[in-house]
Amino acid sequence: MKATVEIGNPKFNTDLKLKGFKVYPLDHPRTGLTTFGRRHFYKIVLSIGKARVNYANRTIDMDGVYLFFVNPHVPYAVEMLGERQTGYGCSFTESFIKPLERSESWLKSSFFNVSGTPAFRLNEAQQATIAGIFERMIAEKSSSYLYKDELMRTYIQLLIHEALRMGPAEHVSQFNSASLRITTSFLELLERQFPVENHYSPLMLKTVGDYADRLSVHVNYLNRSVREVTGQSTTAHIGRRVTAEAITMLQHTDWPTAHIAYALGFEYPNYFNKFFKKMTGKVPKAYRSR
């Protein structure tokens, strides 16, 4: 399968790995669709223009001003549809953001809520607020301030808080902190298995029990926590994500269905066919022919 884990030019990626953080203005001409895949860093973008984002198994059309969050565990691709895309962006590594791991706002943000909405449409007032934060970050990046990294993390948290403020009620609902923590750990662990890069090594975690064992919790506790936080069962999350990966593989690879079935953890192709038809209403071959 064609999948990329990096975007940008080599110098950008090298600088990001060395410093852990980059902030920059955006001014891109119209481009084709980027390669679908995961990146090695988190990203927040203030997008002004018209673009289409293929995010996991969803398509998000952004026509206007949007705040968009990129999780390194979720594959995506972007296509610029307008003449130009302007705005701001900041990219940062997992190690740079490590001090925020225990922050409740971080755990409730789009970075962990991978089944939630990663894009927020902005009105004029919200655009001015978000642009102001990015401009302060850009002004500060070349300073010699001793605690510059800590200040940049504060700006990242401000962007997250603005998104939480804009989002629907489910983005800010108060859950039991232990349930929220185990749910976000489960969702992150689920996403880390994708995309599937080859058909020689099947998915390691296939059942709710597999995830519970890896997270060192009881199956019932994991199920109860995930349903409390997301409103959906653990099995539903696993099934939907496996289906999304199957669709991607059918559309973007020439692998035989049997290889796809094995890569996704199905012992026999007919098991995969039954699962796929139950989830989508169509058999894999019919979906590929579409």
C-alpha positions in Angstrom: 0.0 0.0 0.0 1.2 3.5 -0.7 1.5 5.4 2.5 3.7 8.1 3.7 4.9 8.9 7.2 6.3 12.3 6.6 5.3 15.5 4.7 7.1 18.6 3.8 10.7 19.0 2.5 13.6 17.2 4.2 14.9 20.3 5.9 11.5 20.9 7.5 11.4 17.4 8.9 15.0 17.5 10.1 14.4 20.8 11.9 11.2 19.5 13.4 13.0 16.4 14.7 15.8 18.5 16.2 13.8 21.2 17.8 10.5 19.4 18.4 8.4 22.4 17.3 7.8 24.6 14.3 5.3 27.4 13.6 4.9 29.1 10.2 2.5 31.1 8.0 0.8 29.2 5.2 0.5 30.4 1.6 0.1 27.4 -0.8 -1.0 27.4 -4.4 -3.6 24.8 -5.6 -2.2 21.3 -5.4 -3.3 17.7 -6.1 -4.1 15.2 -3.4 -1.2 14.4 -1.1 -0.4 10.8 -0.3 -2.7 9.1 2.2 -0.9 8.1 5.3 0.3 8.9 8.8 2.8 11.6 9.8 5.3 11.5 12.6 4.1 14.7 14.3 1.0 16.5 15.6 -0.2 19.5 13.7 -2.7 22.4 14.2 -3.7 24.4 11.1 -5.6 27.6 10.6 -6.8 27.0 7.1 -8.2 29.9 4.9 -9.4 28.7 1.5 -11.0 25.6 0.0 -9.7 22.2 0.8 -10.8 18.6 1.1 -9.4 16.3 3.7 -9.6 12.5 3.7 -9.3 11.8 7.4 -9.3 8.1 8.4 -12.5 6.8 6.8 -14.1 10.3 6.4 -14.0 13.1 3.9 -14.1 16.7 5.3 -14.8 19.6 3.0 -13.3 22.8 4.4 -14.6 25.9 2.4 -13.8 29.0 4.4 -11.9 29.4 7.6 -11.2 26.3 9.7 -9.1 25.2 12.6 -7.9 21.7 11.9 -6.1 19.2 14.1 -3.8 16.4 12.9 -3.2 13.3 15.1 0.0 11.3 14.0 -1.9 8.1 14.6 -4.7 8.9 12.1 -3.9 8.6 8.3 -5.0 11.5 6.2 -4.5 13.3 2.9 -5.3 16.9 1.8 -6.3 18.3 -1.6 -6.3 22.1 -2.2 -9.4 23.0 -4.2 -9.1 26.8 -4.2 -6.5 28.9 -6.0 -4.5 29.4 -2.8 -4.6 28.3 0.8 -3.4 30.7 3.4 -3.3 30.8 7.2 -1.0 29.4 9.8 0.3 26.1 11.0 2.3 24.6 13.8 3.8 21.1 14.0 5.3 19.4 17.0 6.6 16.0 18.1 5.3 13.7 20.8 8.4 14.3 22.9 7.9 18.1 22.7 4.3 17.8 24.0 5.1 15.3 26.7 4.7 17.7 29.6 1.0 18.2 28.6 0.1 14.5 28.8 -1.7 14.8 32.1 -3.6 17.9 31.1 -7.4 17.2 31.0 -7.8 19.6 28.1 -5.2 17.7 26.1 -6.9 14.4 26.8 -10.3 15.8 25.7 -9.0 17.4 22.6 -9.3 16.2 19.0 -5.8 14.8 19.3 -7.2 11.9 21.4 -10.8 12.0 20.4 -10.0 10.3 17.1 -13.7 9.5 16.4 -14.6 13.1 17.0 -14.4 16.2 14.8 -10.9 17.4 13.9 -12.0 20.5 12.0 -13.9 23.5 13.3 -15.4 26.3 11.2 -14.5 29.7 12.5 -16.4 33.0 12.5 -14.7 36.3 12.1 -14.2 36.8 15.9 -12.8 33.3 16.3 -10.5 33.7 13.3 -9.1 36.9 14.8 -8.5 35.1 18.1 -6.8 32.1 16.6 -4.7 34.2 14.1 -3.6 36.3 17.1 -2.3 33.2 18.9 -0.4 32.1 15.9 1.1 35.5 15.3 2.4 35.6 18.9 3.9 32.2 18.4 5.7 33.3 15.2 6.9 36.5 16.9 8.3 34.5 19.8 10.0 31.6 17.9 13.1 33.6 17.1 13.4 35.1 20.6 16.1 34.1 23.1 13.6 33.7 25.9 14.8 31.0 28.3 11.4 29.3 28.7 10.3 29.6 25.0 9.3 25.9 24.7 7.1 26.2 27.8 5.5 29.3 26.3 4.8 27.5 23.0 3.1 24.7 24.9 0.9 27.3 26.6 0.0 28.6 23.2 -0.9 25.1 22.0 -3.1 24.7 25.0 -4.8 28.0 24.2 -5.6 26.7 20.7 -7.0 23.5 22.2 -9.1 25.4 24.7 -10.5 27.5 21.8 -11.4 24.4 19.9 -13.1 22.9 23.0 -15.0 26.1 23.5 -16.2 25.9 19.8 -17.0 22.2 19.8 -20.3 20.5 20.5 -21.2 19.5 24.0 -19.7 16.0 23.8 -16.2 17.5 23.4 -16.4 19.1 26.9 -18.5 16.6 28.8 -17.1 15.8 32.2 -16.4 12.1 32.6 -14.9 10.0 35.3 -11.1 10.7 34.8 -10.2 7.1 35.0 -12.8 6.2 32.4 -11.6 9.0 30.2 -7.9 7.9 30.6 -8.5 4.3 29.7 -10.8 5.2 26.8 -8.2 7.6 25.3 -5.5 4.9 25.8 -7.7 2.4 24.0 -8.4 4.7 21.1 -4.8 5.6 20.7 -3.8 1.9 20.8 -6.4 1.1 18.2 -5.1 3.8 15.8 -1.5 2.8 16.3 -2.2 -0.5 14.4 -3.0 1.4 11.2 -2.3 1.8 8.4 -1.4 -1.8 7.6 1.8 -1.6 5.6 2.1 -5.3 4.4 0.1 -8.5 4.3 2.7 -10.7 5.9 2.0 -9.6 9.5 -1.7 -9.6 10.6 -3.1 -7.2 13.2 -1.8 -8.1 16.7 -4.8 -6.8 18.5 -8.2 -8.1 17.2 -10.6 -8.6 20.1 -11.7 -6.5 23.1 -9.9 -9.0 25.2 -6.6 -8.3 23.3 -6.9 -4.6 24.0 -7.9 -5.2 27.7 -4.8 -7.4 28.2 -2.5 -4.9 26.6 -4.0 -2.1 28.8 -3.9 -4.3 31.9 -7.6 -3.9 32.7 -10.6 -6.2 32.9 -12.6 -6.6 29.7 -15.8 -5.4 31.5 -14.1 -2.3 32.8 -12.8 -1.4 29.4 -16.2 -1.9 27.8 -17.9 0.1 30.5 -15.4 3.0 30.3 -15.5 3.2 26.5 -19.3 3.2 26.4 -19.5 5.9 29.1 -17.1 8.2 27.3 -18.1 7.6 23.7 -21.6 6.2 23.8 -20.5 3.3 21.7 -19.2 -0.2 22.5 -15.6 -1.2 22.3 -16.5 -3.8 19.7 -18.1 -1.1 17.5 -15.0 1.0 17.6 -12.8 -1.9 16.6 -15.2 -3.0 13.8 -15.6 0.4 12.4 -11.8 1.0 12.3 -11.1 -2.3 10.7 -13.8 -1.6 8.1 -12.3 1.8 7.3 -8.9 0.2 6.8 -10.4 -2.5 4.6 -12.1 0.1 2.4 -8.8 2.0 2.1 -6.9 -1.2 1.1 -9.6 -2.1 -1.4 -9.4 1.3 -3.0 -5.7 2.0 -2.8 -4.0 -1.4 -3.3 -4.1 -4.2 -5.7 -3.8 -6.8 -3.0 -6.0 -9.9 -3.4 -9.0 -10.0 -1.0 -7.5 -13.0 0.7 -4.3 -11.0 1.6 -6.4 -8.1 2.9 -8.4 -10.5 5.0 -5.2 -12.1 6.5 -3.6 -8.7 7.1 -6.7 -7.6 9.1 -6.7 -10.6 11.3 -9.2 -12.9 9.6 -8.2 -16.5 9.5 -10.3 -17.2 6.4 -11.4 -14.9 3.5 -15.0 -16.0 3.9 -15.0 -14.7 7.5 -13.8 -11.3 6.2 -16.4 -11.3 3.5 -19.2 -11.9 6.0 -17.8 -9.2 8.3 -17.4 -6.7 5.5 -20.9 -7.3 4.2 -22.4 -6.9 7.7 -20.6 -3.6 8.2 -21.1 -2.1 4.7 -23.9 -4.0 3.0 -21.6 -5.1 0.2 -19.1 -7.8 -0.4 -15.5 -6.6 -0.8 -15.2 -7.3 -4.6 -18.4 -5.2 -5.3 -17.0 -2.3 -3.2 -13.7 -2.5 -5.0 -15.4 -2.4 -8.4 -17.2 0.8 -7.4 
